[in-house]
Amino acid sequence: METLLYAAEIVREDGTYKLVVRDMVRDTVQVTPVPGPLVAKLPTFLSALNAKLGSAPVGARR
């Protein structure tokens, strides 16, 4: 059985990006600005992380 611990999303508002992380256990939310170039590199970063950890392919979980 899976238990969701954190949920993360990147949102764009008025041309700026924000990373929103929800702690499902503590019922808290943290928001931090993220530079656009970093957002563009996120798929590459996730692929590298997947390769290093050997976890499920990116996009496999919905």
Backbone as a ProteinNet text record, in pm:
[ID]
protein_1_A
[PRIMARY]
METLLYAAEIVREDGTYKLVVRDMVRDTVQVTPVPGPLVAKLPTFLSALNAKLGSAPVGARR
[TERTIARY]
83.2	0	88.2	55.5	129.9	67.6	153.9	108	172	91.1	141.6	195.5	324.3	387.6	398.8	438.5	454.7	394.8	344	298.6	364.6	421.7	491.7	441.5	435.8	398.1	468.5	488.3	543.3	430.9	405.2	299.8	361.3	295.9	340.1	232.2	273.5	180.4	247	182.8	234.3	377.9	408.8	541.2	649.1	616.3	714.7	671.8	769.1	743.5	757.8	676.2	682	675.7	758.5	751.8	663.6	558.5	465.2	478.2	518.5	534.6	437	352.3	254	300.5	315.4	348.5	215.9	185.5	55.4	43.4	155.2	153.2	129.8	203.1	192.1	87.9	30.8	-70.2	-17.9	101.2	161.8	194.7	217.1	253	371.8	471	584.4	588.3	614	621	753.5	822.7	948.4	957.8	1010.5	1026.8	1133.6	1113.2	1206.4	1237.7	1366.3	1401.3	1354	1309.4	1261.8	1360	1490.3	1585.7	1593.6	1575.2	1575.8	1452.1	1339.1	1216.2	1235.5	1299.7	1323.2	1413.4	1502.3	1595.2	1537.4	1420.1	1363	1351.8	1303.1	1298.2	1435.1	1538.2	1673.7	1719.4	1692.9	1729.8	1658.6	1530.7	1454.9	1505.7	1542.5	1598.4	1730.7	1815.4	1944.3	1922.7	1828	1797.6	1745.8	1660	1606.9	1719.3	1810.4	1921.3	2010.3	2031.5	2117.4	2051.1	1922.5	1853.1	1792.1	1775.2	1716.6	1570	1500.1	1359	1271.3	1140.8	1044.5	1069.6	1042.4	1061.4	980.1	1037.2	967.6	835	730.5	599.1	520.6	582	515.3	404.6	420.4	320.9	225	99.1	-4.8	-100.1
-118.1	0	125.3	219.3	344.9	447.7	529.2	641.1	767.2	859.2	985.2	1070.3	1103.3	1184.4	1330.1	1351.7	1487.2	1493.5	1609.5	1636.1	1766.9	1768.7	1888	1926	2055.8	2105.7	2237.5	2267.1	2396.7	2472.4	2592.4	2675.1	2802.7	2853.6	2980.5	3083.5	3197	3304.2	3436.7	3509.9	3640.6	3632.4	3524.8	3511.4	3459.2	3430.1	3374.2	3232.4	3151.8	3013.3	2996.7	2907.5	2875.9	2724.6	2674.4	2534.7	2526.9	2447.2	2430.5	2286.1	2268.9	2135.9	2121.9	2021.1	1994.1	1873.8	1893.9	1785.5	1726.2	1608.8	1547.1	1495	1467.2	1416.7	1529.3	1639.4	1751.8	1854.8	1834.4	1925.5	2068.6	2081.3	2212.1	2230.3	2355.4	2389.1	2483.8	2457.8	2548.3	2593.2	2721.2	2777.8	2851.7	2827.3	2897.6	2932.6	3050.5	3086.9	2999.2	2973.3	2891.7	2966.3	2984.3	3052	2972.3	3043.1	2979.8	2882.3	2916.5	2822.2	2689.7	2695.2	2572.1	2488	2552.7	2481.9	2408.7	2474.3	2413.5	2290.5	2286.3	2173.8	2061.8	2079.8	1980.9	1841	1825.3	1689	1621.5	1697.9	1642.8	1600.6	1684.6	1653.2	1526.4	1515.1	1396.8	1269.7	1280.1	1164	1121.1	1218.2	1186.1	1123.5	1175.7	1119.8	976.8	955.4	821.1	723.6	767.7	681.8	647.2	744.1	721.2	630.1	650.4	573.2	444.3	435.5	315.6	299.5	411.4	404.7	392.1	400.1	389.4	500	475.2	577.5	702.6	817.9	944.8	940.8	983.8	986.2	857.1	758.1	630	637.3	727.4	739.5	851.5	825.1	925.9	929.8
0	0	0	-85.3	-92.5	0.1	58.8	140.5	85.5	41.8	-11.4	102	96	199.1	158	33.2	-20.1	-159.3	-193.6	-329.9	-372.2	-491.9	-539.5	-677.4	-700.4	-832.7	-856.8	-983.3	-1021.9	-1090.2	-1042.7	-1100.2	-1156.7	-1260.1	-1319	-1292.2	-1237.8	-1207.1	-1243.5	-1330	-1374.4	-1424.7	-1497	-1557.6	-1464.8	-1339	-1246.8	-1208.2	-1170.6	-1133.5	-982.9	-928.7	-786.4	-769.4	-679.4	-640.1	-516	-524.5	-412.7	-364.9	-239	-180.8	-64.8	-73.7	31.8	113.2	242.1	334.7	379.6	330.1	355.4	498.4	563.2	700.2	799.5	780.9	874	831.3	712.5	658.1	648.5	587	566.3	418.9	380.3	242.3	246.2	162.5	145.5	0.3	-19.9	-153.8	-166.5	-277.4	-301.9	-450.2	-482.5	-624.2	-690.2	-819.9	-896.6	-1026.2	-1059.8	-1184.9	-1306.8	-1409.1	-1532.2	-1593.8	-1603.3	-1662.2	-1584.9	-1454.6	-1376.2	-1405.7	-1424.3	-1459.8	-1592.3	-1686.9	-1818.3	-1808.8	-1709.1	-1693	-1606	-1551.3	-1460.5	-1521.6	-1645.6	-1703.1	-1710.1	-1741.9	-1747.5	-1608.1	-1509.4	-1371.8	-1324.4	-1353	-1310.7	-1378.6	-1505.9	-1576.4	-1515.3	-1480.2	-1417.8	-1280	-1204.4	-1073.2	-1085.5	-1182.6	-1207.7	-1244.1	-1327.6	-1368.1	-1248.9	-1162	-1046.3	-943.4	-919.1	-816	-867.1	-999.4	-1056.9	-1019.9	-1003	-965.4	-1089.7	-1069	-1178.9	-1280.5	-1406.8	-1510.3	-1480.6	-1520	-1502	-1574.1	-1509.4	-1569.7	-1551.6	-1488.4	-1471.3	-1365.1	-1271.3	-1163.7	-1194.9	-1183.1	-1207.3	-1092.6
[MASK]
++++++++++++++++++++++++++++++++++++++++++++++++++++++++++++++

